[in-house]
Amino acid sequence: MAKIYLIRHGQAAAGFTSDPDPGLDQIGQSQAEAAADLLMAHTPLTLLSSPLKRAQETAQPLASRLAQSVGIEPRVAEVPSAGLSLEERGPWLQQVMQGQWPDQSEVLQQWQRDMATCLLECQASTAIFTHFVAINAMVAFATSNSNVLVCRPNNGSITVFETIDDQLRLIERGEDASTHVN
């Protein structure tokens, strides 16, 4: 049994429809520090991050405190939107989030399955720095919920799972966002 901590990246310096890979703004840096403070109580931890800057920058305060590296894990990256322009991404994502997993493209369904496999492969307690839709995908997977949007994880929030006998179980949802998603 391993505990898995999914941390939503801190507030980004730009939104999903204006920059393909923004880093964190000052608020995001503070959220990353706060997440590191909370996660220190759960060490030792393996550290994994989405390849995107905002997730890697959120992981950095904890990595520095633990003096360890962060593994880059493509399976926990942002929801795939290949071939869409920045302008097309917003309306597309709104449509996806209003839907259900069985109605999504095979690419998105495979992304959800691959991410679940990644979490289930974790042999030790692991902190994974990831994204809004990715956390929704794992909460939906763990709770057998067919909706894409099942929670609104705040920037810097921590959602906790555990793996038991090749199953992913939701332990605690992270703090909900009170504002828009970016």
Backbone bond lengths (Angstrom), bond angles and torsions (degrees), N, CA, C in turn:
res aa  C-N    CA-C-N  psi(-1)  N-CA   C-N-CA  omega(-1)  CA-C   N-CA-C  phi
1 M - - - 1.453 - - 1.528 108.46 -
2 A 1.321 114.67 129.99 1.468 120.77 177.51 1.518 108.80 -126.54
3 K 1.319 115.69 143.69 1.465 120.43 172.09 1.521 107.74 -90.97
4 I 1.329 114.41 138.10 1.461 121.01 179.81 1.525 106.98 -121.07
5 Y 1.320 116.33 124.69 1.458 123.00 178.46 1.528 107.65 -107.98
6 L 1.342 116.70 111.07 1.463 120.40 175.92 1.517 107.85 -95.02
7 I 1.316 115.44 117.94 1.459 121.33 -178.35 1.523 108.30 -107.52
8 R 1.337 115.49 123.28 1.459 118.02 174.22 1.525 107.73 -74.98
9 H 1.308 116.07 136.12 1.462 121.14 179.67 1.524 110.97 -53.34
10 G 1.324 115.73 155.00 1.456 121.34 174.85 1.517 110.83 -66.89
11 Q 1.309 115.62 170.44 1.468 121.36 -178.07 1.525 110.14 -56.54
12 A 1.306 114.79 127.84 1.464 121.23 -178.37 1.524 111.34 -81.65
13 A 1.323 114.97 155.21 1.457 121.51 178.69 1.527 112.32 -73.80
14 A 1.339 116.95 -12.48 1.463 122.00 178.22 1.522 108.20 -151.16
15 G 1.312 116.59 160.68 1.454 122.24 -177.59 1.519 113.85 -87.61
16 F 1.340 114.65 172.36 1.464 125.00 -177.80 1.530 112.09 -58.89
17 T 1.336 116.62 -28.35 1.465 120.10 -176.20 1.531 113.65 -101.27
18 S 1.348 117.38 3.43 1.468 118.31 -178.10 1.525 114.30 -122.02
19 D 1.321 118.05 -13.67 1.468 120.94 -179.77 1.524 107.78 -153.71
20 P 1.332 118.11 128.11 1.462 119.05 -178.11 1.532 114.24 -71.07
21 D 1.331 117.98 -20.20 1.466 119.37 -177.21 1.527 111.70 -156.26
22 P 1.337 116.80 67.62 1.468 118.79 179.91 1.521 111.70 -76.65
23 G 1.314 115.00 156.95 1.455 121.15 170.37 1.523 109.33 -87.83
24 L 1.319 116.56 -163.89 1.461 121.92 -179.77 1.522 111.40 -90.55
25 D 1.327 116.11 149.91 1.455 119.86 169.46 1.533 107.82 -90.42
26 Q 1.329 118.59 -173.26 1.471 121.14 -177.02 1.516 112.17 -63.83
27 I 1.324 117.16 -39.83 1.472 119.78 177.22 1.523 109.45 -62.89
28 G 1.315 115.99 -42.80 1.470 120.81 177.84 1.516 112.65 -59.27
29 Q 1.331 116.94 -39.71 1.470 120.68 176.65 1.527 110.53 -61.89
30 S 1.325 116.51 -42.67 1.475 120.55 177.77 1.525 110.98 -63.75
31 Q 1.322 116.91 -39.87 1.465 120.39 177.98 1.525 111.05 -65.07
32 A 1.324 117.04 -36.79 1.462 120.76 177.28 1.527 110.91 -64.79
33 E 1.319 116.41 -41.83 1.477 120.63 177.15 1.531 110.95 -62.80
34 A 1.339 116.82 -42.53 1.468 120.84 -179.83 1.529 110.90 -64.85
35 A 1.325 117.16 -40.59 1.466 120.23 177.44 1.529 110.29 -63.30
36 A 1.328 116.62 -41.44 1.469 120.21 177.87 1.523 110.58 -60.79
37 D 1.344 116.77 -42.43 1.474 120.29 177.75 1.520 110.71 -56.00
38 L 1.329 117.01 -47.03 1.470 121.10 -178.43 1.523 111.99 -67.31
39 L 1.322 116.52 -40.22 1.467 120.33 -176.78 1.525 113.35 -71.74
40 M 1.315 117.53 -22.71 1.473 119.98 179.32 1.531 111.47 -58.82
41 A 1.312 117.80 -26.32 1.471 121.37 179.06 1.524 112.33 -74.09
42 H 1.331 117.38 -7.48 1.467 120.75 -175.15 1.533 112.52 -117.51
43 T 1.293 117.27 16.03 1.468 120.81 -179.47 1.526 109.55 -75.61
44 P 1.317 118.04 157.12 1.472 128.56 2.87 1.526 111.58 -74.54
45 L 1.322 114.52 150.63 1.459 122.18 179.98 1.521 110.21 -137.05
46 T 1.310 115.26 140.84 1.452 120.67 164.88 1.522 105.91 -81.21
47 L 1.330 117.99 141.53 1.460 121.63 -177.54 1.523 110.43 -113.93
48 L 1.337 115.57 125.40 1.458 122.25 176.18 1.523 108.67 -129.28
49 S 1.326 116.32 150.47 1.462 120.55 179.18 1.517 110.70 -142.52
50 S 1.312 114.01 150.31 1.449 121.42 165.14 1.530 107.57 -57.06
51 P 1.330 118.04 153.42 1.463 119.62 177.77 1.533 113.79 -71.45
52 L 1.331 118.31 -9.23 1.459 120.28 -176.37 1.525 111.87 -78.02
53 K 1.353 115.15 146.68 1.473 121.81 -173.62 1.522 113.33 -54.45
54 R 1.327 117.59 -45.31 1.459 119.62 -175.11 1.526 112.25 -62.69
55 A 1.313 117.55 -34.18 1.465 120.89 176.93 1.533 110.29 -73.54
56 Q 1.332 116.86 -44.96 1.466 119.93 179.40 1.528 111.49 -62.20
57 E 1.328 116.72 -39.87 1.464 119.58 179.16 1.528 111.30 -68.66
58 T 1.327 117.99 -30.17 1.461 121.39 175.92 1.529 110.23 -69.55
59 A 1.305 117.49 -33.76 1.471 122.03 179.88 1.527 112.36 -73.23
60 Q 1.311 117.67 -25.89 1.464 121.49 -170.55 1.522 115.37 -58.02
61 P 1.340 121.17 -43.99 1.470 118.93 -179.85 1.532 112.88 -59.85
62 L 1.323 116.96 -40.62 1.466 119.26 178.72 1.523 110.63 -69.42
63 A 1.313 117.28 -42.14 1.469 121.02 178.51 1.523 110.55 -59.49
64 S 1.332 116.87 -41.88 1.469 120.61 179.28 1.521 111.01 -63.83
65 R 1.325 116.97 -44.90 1.466 120.33 -179.64 1.515 112.19 -63.80
66 L 1.326 116.15 -35.30 1.467 120.15 -179.13 1.524 112.62 -90.00
67 A 1.323 116.96 -5.28 1.471 122.54 -177.07 1.525 110.77 51.20
68 Q 1.321 114.71 49.18 1.463 119.15 177.40 1.521 110.11 -138.72
69 S 1.304 114.70 162.83 1.456 120.04 -178.21 1.527 110.37 -86.57
70 V 1.320 114.10 164.72 1.461 122.11 178.44 1.525 107.50 -111.82
71 G 1.319 116.79 122.44 1.458 120.56 175.69 1.519 110.32 -75.16
72 I 1.313 117.13 138.30 1.464 121.65 177.95 1.527 107.58 -92.12
73 E 1.336 115.41 124.25 1.467 121.75 -175.11 1.533 109.82 -124.00
74 P 1.335 117.71 102.52 1.463 121.20 -178.31 1.535 113.89 -60.08
75 R 1.315 117.84 -25.64 1.472 119.76 -177.34 1.530 113.02 -69.48
76 V 1.336 118.41 -12.71 1.465 120.62 178.57 1.534 111.39 -109.27
77 A 1.326 115.86 19.65 1.466 121.18 179.48 1.525 110.52 -72.37
78 E 1.319 114.92 175.33 1.468 122.62 177.97 1.524 110.15 -58.54
79 V 1.324 115.59 155.62 1.461 121.41 177.30 1.531 109.27 -51.28
80 P 1.332 117.79 129.56 1.466 119.76 -176.03 1.532 112.11 -69.21
81 S 1.313 114.24 130.32 1.474 120.45 178.99 1.526 109.95 -134.80
82 A 1.319 115.88 40.42 1.467 121.76 -176.22 1.524 111.19 -57.28
83 G 1.308 114.57 138.19 1.451 120.93 175.95 1.517 114.04 87.24
84 L 1.327 118.35 -4.80 1.458 120.88 179.05 1.520 109.91 -97.69
85 S 1.319 115.85 139.99 1.463 119.68 174.50 1.524 108.33 -73.11
86 L 1.327 116.60 165.21 1.463 120.12 177.24 1.527 110.58 -57.20
87 E 1.319 117.28 -39.29 1.464 121.12 -179.23 1.517 111.91 -66.89
88 E 1.319 117.94 -32.33 1.470 122.25 -178.59 1.536 112.28 -79.65
89 R 1.323 116.42 -22.50 1.468 120.08 -173.89 1.530 113.52 -63.18
90 G 1.326 118.03 -41.56 1.465 120.97 -177.30 1.522 112.89 -60.34
91 P 1.348 118.06 -56.65 1.469 119.27 178.96 1.534 112.55 -60.28
92 W 1.341 116.50 -39.06 1.463 120.22 178.01 1.521 110.75 -61.07
93 L 1.341 117.18 -46.53 1.458 120.54 -178.30 1.525 111.54 -65.10
94 Q 1.328 117.14 -39.43 1.471 119.74 177.04 1.522 110.80 -58.99
95 Q 1.319 116.96 -42.01 1.464 121.01 178.76 1.528 110.70 -65.04
96 V 1.325 117.27 -45.00 1.467 121.24 178.72 1.524 110.07 -58.68
97 M 1.319 116.84 -47.15 1.459 120.78 -174.71 1.526 112.75 -68.30
98 Q 1.304 118.32 -21.37 1.462 121.40 176.96 1.528 112.11 -84.75
99 G 1.327 116.46 -6.55 1.457 120.65 -174.23 1.514 114.38 -98.41
100 Q 1.318 113.74 -166.05 1.455 122.12 178.72 1.524 108.72 -121.43
101 W 1.327 116.09 151.94 1.464 120.53 -176.90 1.527 113.46 -57.65
102 P 1.340 119.49 -43.58 1.472 117.85 -179.26 1.532 113.90 -62.12
103 D 1.331 117.45 -20.38 1.460 121.20 -179.66 1.531 113.32 -91.78
104 Q 1.309 117.56 -3.92 1.470 121.05 -178.40 1.528 110.25 -80.34
105 S 1.324 115.86 164.95 1.465 120.95 178.83 1.524 110.02 -62.26
106 E 1.297 115.89 160.06 1.463 120.35 177.35 1.531 110.49 -61.12
107 V 1.343 117.11 -33.59 1.464 120.92 178.26 1.533 110.15 -60.04
108 L 1.333 117.35 -46.12 1.468 120.15 -179.57 1.524 111.91 -70.27
109 Q 1.319 117.59 -39.11 1.455 120.01 177.78 1.531 110.61 -64.05
110 Q 1.337 116.70 -39.53 1.468 120.08 178.12 1.522 110.35 -67.32
111 W 1.329 117.69 -37.97 1.471 121.88 176.31 1.522 109.88 -57.93
112 Q 1.331 117.57 -45.41 1.462 120.96 178.53 1.528 110.67 -62.47
113 R 1.331 117.47 -45.94 1.475 120.80 179.74 1.523 111.40 -62.85
114 D 1.336 116.71 -42.37 1.466 120.41 -179.37 1.530 110.91 -64.30
115 M 1.326 116.82 -39.14 1.457 119.59 178.38 1.525 110.36 -66.07
116 A 1.324 117.17 -42.33 1.464 120.20 177.82 1.528 110.34 -60.95
117 T 1.320 117.30 -40.87 1.465 120.93 177.10 1.522 110.29 -60.78
118 C 1.324 116.74 -42.37 1.469 121.10 178.02 1.524 110.63 -56.99
119 L 1.331 117.06 -48.80 1.463 120.46 -179.39 1.524 111.16 -64.04
120 L 1.324 116.75 -41.39 1.464 120.49 -178.95 1.525 112.20 -68.10
121 E 1.322 117.50 -23.31 1.469 121.28 178.06 1.528 112.60 -76.94
122 C 1.309 117.90 -14.02 1.464 120.99 -178.42 1.526 109.36 -65.86
123 Q 1.322 116.39 121.91 1.460 122.05 -178.70 1.523 113.26 -94.29
124 A 1.315 115.86 -17.68 1.466 121.45 -178.83 1.520 107.97 -130.88
125 S 1.314 116.90 166.31 1.465 120.63 176.91 1.525 109.01 -56.43
126 T 1.326 115.67 133.16 1.459 121.29 -169.97 1.525 110.85 -138.69
127 A 1.323 116.32 135.51 1.463 123.10 172.04 1.522 106.81 -101.61
128 I 1.337 115.70 123.67 1.458 121.45 -178.37 1.527 108.23 -119.97
129 F 1.316 116.56 120.82 1.457 123.79 -177.82 1.526 108.06 -94.77
130 T 1.338 115.68 116.89 1.454 120.12 -167.98 1.526 111.34 -146.11
131 H 1.325 117.99 -150.81 1.457 123.77 -165.63 1.526 112.77 -131.14
132 F 1.326 115.40 165.35 1.471 124.62 -177.29 1.530 112.21 -52.23
133 V 1.328 117.39 -56.73 1.460 120.28 -176.17 1.527 110.37 -69.17
134 A 1.322 117.37 -33.50 1.466 120.23 177.78 1.526 110.77 -62.37
135 I 1.311 117.46 -42.86 1.464 120.44 178.22 1.527 109.66 -64.88
136 N 1.321 117.09 -42.42 1.464 120.25 175.27 1.523 111.08 -58.23
137 A 1.321 116.63 -41.99 1.466 120.35 -179.57 1.519 111.20 -61.27
138 M 1.330 117.48 -38.78 1.457 119.91 -178.62 1.527 112.45 -78.31
139 V 1.334 118.02 -35.29 1.465 119.98 174.87 1.527 108.89 -64.03
140 A 1.330 117.46 -44.24 1.465 120.97 177.50 1.519 110.87 -60.61
141 F 1.324 117.18 -44.59 1.462 121.65 -179.80 1.527 110.85 -61.58
142 A 1.321 116.46 -48.23 1.466 120.94 -175.69 1.526 112.87 -67.95
143 T 1.329 116.47 -27.91 1.467 120.54 -177.14 1.523 112.58 -104.98
144 S 1.326 117.08 6.53 1.472 122.58 -178.17 1.525 112.02 53.91
145 N 1.329 115.36 41.02 1.456 121.71 178.94 1.525 107.55 -98.06
146 S 1.306 117.96 129.37 1.459 120.28 -177.12 1.525 113.43 -82.67
147 N 1.336 118.18 -12.62 1.464 120.75 178.57 1.522 111.10 -70.67
148 V 1.321 116.22 142.67 1.464 120.01 175.56 1.526 109.41 -72.84
149 L 1.322 117.61 -46.85 1.463 121.50 -179.33 1.530 108.88 -94.19
150 V 1.319 116.21 106.31 1.470 121.18 -178.79 1.524 112.01 -119.65
151 C 1.332 116.71 -10.22 1.459 121.06 178.47 1.525 107.96 -158.87
152 R 1.322 116.22 169.65 1.473 121.48 179.88 1.526 109.01 -127.86
153 P 1.331 118.30 69.59 1.463 119.53 -175.76 1.524 113.10 -60.53
154 N 1.299 115.30 127.70 1.455 121.75 179.29 1.529 110.31 -69.99
155 N 1.320 116.50 157.17 1.469 119.86 173.30 1.517 108.94 -58.77
156 G 1.328 116.03 132.02 1.462 121.33 179.57 1.514 114.44 80.47
157 S 1.338 117.86 0.42 1.468 120.03 -179.37 1.528 110.51 -75.17
158 I 1.331 114.62 159.64 1.467 121.38 -177.24 1.523 108.60 -124.40
159 T 1.325 116.06 118.89 1.468 123.19 176.64 1.519 106.74 -106.02
160 V 1.325 116.55 131.50 1.463 121.38 -171.65 1.523 110.96 -111.45
161 F 1.322 114.80 133.77 1.461 123.91 176.34 1.523 108.28 -127.35
162 E 1.325 115.12 167.34 1.452 119.68 166.59 1.520 107.85 -138.95
163 T 1.322 114.85 152.92 1.452 120.68 176.84 1.525 107.31 -103.22
164 I 1.322 114.90 130.68 1.465 121.24 177.94 1.522 107.47 -138.55
165 D 1.338 116.28 118.87 1.471 120.71 176.54 1.522 112.66 47.45
166 D 1.310 117.21 54.99 1.466 123.06 178.29 1.528 113.59 61.24
167 Q 1.323 116.51 26.24 1.458 120.88 174.98 1.520 108.67 -125.93
168 L 1.313 115.30 147.02 1.455 121.99 178.19 1.524 107.59 -103.15
169 R 1.326 115.95 124.63 1.466 120.49 -178.35 1.518 109.51 -119.94
170 L 1.330 115.69 130.43 1.459 121.53 177.08 1.520 108.41 -76.39
171 I 1.341 117.10 127.19 1.460 122.43 177.87 1.518 110.73 -100.09
172 E 1.338 116.10 -46.09 1.461 119.95 -176.29 1.520 109.98 -155.44
173 R 1.325 115.51 128.83 1.461 119.58 174.46 1.512 109.13 -78.66
174 G 1.326 115.15 145.82 1.460 120.74 176.61 1.516 111.16 -72.84
175 E 1.316 114.95 171.35 1.469 121.58 178.05 1.522 110.74 -57.19
176 D 1.328 116.04 135.72 1.465 120.90 178.68 1.524 110.96 -77.42
177 A 1.329 115.76 147.16 1.454 122.10 175.49 1.525 108.88 -76.20
178 S 1.310 116.08 145.03 1.456 120.03 178.38 1.520 111.33 -106.81
179 T 1.321 116.76 -3.01 1.466 121.11 -178.48 1.510 110.53 -127.29
180 H 1.320 116.41 -167.30 1.463 122.71 -177.79 1.519 111.93 -64.24
181 V 1.325 115.38 163.24 1.458 123.13 177.83 1.521 108.82 -95.46
182 N 1.360 116.48 136.09 1.473 118.51 171.22 1.482 110.45 -138.78
